Amino acid sequence: MIAVGTYNELEILRETSVGLFLGDEAQEEDVLLPNKYCPKQFEIGDKLDVFVYRDYEDRKIATNLTPKIFLNEFAFLKVVSVSNVGAFLDWGLEKDLMVPFKEQRQKMQEGRWYIVYLDLDERTDRLFASNKIEHYLQNHELTVEEKQEVDLMVMQKTDLGYSVIVNGQHKGLVYENQVFRSLQIGQSLKGYVKEIREDNKLDISLQPIGYEQFNDINVDTIYRALLDQDGYMLFTDKSSPEEIYDAFGMSKKAFKKAVGALYKAQKISIEDRGIRLL
């Protein structure tokens, strides 16, 4: 069976005027790879990695385009149109991805961006997206441990901080007083499991566990930036105010004061072309 919503390694079976027909090892079915997606050079029997989904006539179709979301994953996508059956998202393929009305937390609006999950209706073998994010998250059986690095997607702003999707499976929380950067809904970033509470709720940190935090937010910002850039940055007191502001969101005076504090605390060395973490 050729699976939709994911990559398949398929064999070139035959060439036609409309493209190449590909099949799986079982040869139970075949799928068309249209001419515009065919490799310039090929031989019958070659194997290709292609993404498979359904076209406007509900037939399985192959492409070498890379979609913005895969089956059983989350992504932040834009609504390009709304009809009487649902909203349609740009997911990087010719046929837009539908979010049925019953899968919308609230009525979606054209031009807006939403976090969605790509699911499969097993009865019809059709892909659909859902904006009911929490239906696809569970913390009953955790697959993460404390101090582990995890992949995050910012889900929503709350009174306590930011709810995040953890490794595409669990729900976590980054507390407001531990956020030292601008976060946007749908943003993907790395984080760390700070604590697993008794009720399996996940407290998430954006800094490595054991990372030293400083009372001065500017000092903390520069120290964290050094950690993110493997301990070295091409910034000195000769860097322009514009460069410093663009990188750290602070004035040159504040930057020099923060660097001085880190140097005095013996956390960094100051070199001709930059600063280095000790």
Secondary structure by P-SEA (a helix, b strand, c coil): ccccccccccccccccccbbbbbcccccccccccccccccccccccccbbbbbbcccccccccccccccccccccccccccccccbbbbcccccbbbbbccccccccccccbbbbbbbbbcccccbbbbbcccccccccccccccccbbbbbbbcccccccbbbbccccbbbbbccccccccccccbbbbbbbcccccccbbbbbcccccccccccaaaaaaaaaaaaacccccccccccaaaaaacccccaaaaaaaaaaaaaaccccccccccccc
